[in-house]
Amino acid sequence: MVNRWGEKMIEKGKISSSQFAILVTMFTIGSAAMLIPTLLTLEIKQDAWIGAVFGVIFGLLFVSLYSSLGKKNGEYTLVESCEKLLGKWIGKPLSFLYIFYFLSLTAALLRQLGDFMTTQIMPNTPLQAIILLATAVMIYGTRLGLESLARTAQLIFPWLILFFILIIIATMPNIDWQKIQPVYEHGTLSIMRAGYIFLGIPFLDFVIFLMIFPYVNDQSAAKKAFLTGTVVGGLIIVIITALSILIFGHYLTSVNFFAPYVLAKKITIGNFPARIEAVFGGIWFIGTIIKITVCFYASVLGFAQCLHFRDYRFLIMPFAIIAVVLSILMFPNIVFFYYVALNIWTSYSLVFGVFLPFLLLIISIFRKRV
């Protein structure tokens, strides 16, 4: 398979627009479902769900930016576009920065997954063991390629939606509408600040899908699929955030690092606990693994394209080792992880998710006109 310049494409697989939408949805809820309720309630308490709505609206604007850039450079991934638009001397260093960004996101997700498993489900298991297990699955998924990853997501997605609906129905008797009042207490600026946090996790990370955009079969439907996946994933996060507040109140939501998992424990059959939170944890584990694999796949594919290798698979093991080391060194504990998520990650992501894509889009439009 070659692009319009006659260059061989390293990734030969193709995915449908519906598979692309599912990948976007699962990417959205993969880590944010556990992270966002806590972060937003820390910031604006019972108004967190409104902040989540603002975040989704902001996110749709940036999805439009990424879709426009992807459409302008249809057959090129983000890394290839950097070099084509900015030249070898500027584009290649910029590509390496993006590759590090994708790899650091992989490491952050591995750490979050490890912290979740060791604090909620398997407290006596070493963190490193969980991270290595997740890494092994990530390696296997990356070796299989994009098509297999998309099909796996397509297989899991209906179960994820079914379980989400079950949580809504089963927890409705525990809802207390007083806990969400007073509404809009913290004002527009504070709520927009919370929306800004939600923007960084996960919407600015969506720039990673520019590594997948060229491999969508129907390019004309790719933008709609991108927007659909964002809306569905964003709506799920908004509902999870609102449910957490309505059942636990803002204080308990803010001090629970994994509030949705605790929410699943509230499901009962009659007067007896259903004990299906482990099933919820397993589904979330698989969903997050898919997100991790997308990030890792983008980093190894980008590196291979940047150096014009014929294949990316021989890079998987060395990059996996780097990701594991980063996941342990970058985040010494779960408290620091949440501090980075709340105060640093969005600002860090602005460079890669806003400024550079906007620059590439402007240059792309200018070059087309010339």
C-alpha angles and dihedrals in degrees: 000000000000136000125234091277092058094252119141115248113228094211110059098178126102131202132200124247090250091054088049090053091050091050089052092049094049091045089054096052097031097096103354093068089069098032108042102059091056096043095048096045089051087056105039106004114211092007090066093108090057089051088052090054090051089049092054091050091050090046093056089057091056093044086058088053093051092045091052091050091047091050093049091053097032100164097038129080120224092266092050091046092055092058095040094050102034101030131241099293098050101024098053097053088046089052090053089053090053091049090053089048091054091047094048089051089052090052092048092052093048089052093049091049091049093049091049094051095044096046101038112024112012107024094164094053118098114250091231091058092056092046091050091049091051090046092053090054090045091052092049093048093048092050090053091055139223099307094055091046092052092048091050090052090048090053095049098040099079091052091050092052092045092052091046091055089048091054091051094050096042096048097045094094089060095053116121111190091196090070093067094053141137091044118214091007095147099054133233099292095054092045091049088050089055089047087053090057091049089049091062093048105073114335100067087049087064088087083084089073089070083077088060102033096089091056096059108111097220108042092183090061095042096087092051090048090050092052093043093052090049094050094047094046092044092049090052091053092048091051093046090050092048093047092050091054095042092053106031102022123234096285098056090042091053094050095044108085090199103031098162090057090052087047090058088057089064091068110109137180105216105318095332128092111252091215092211095133087100089059089050090049090050093050091047089048091055092045092051091047088057090052091048091050092051090053094045092045090053092052097051093040090049093050091049092049092046092056094035096242118168094229137019100205097089087060094059099086098047092045091048090054090051091049092051093049092048092049090059100037099042095052114035092182143358094262091058090047091057091044090056091046092051102040111018116023099072093050090047091049094049090075094054099031102041118011100042097041090048090050091049091049093051092049091046092052092046093050092049091053093047 
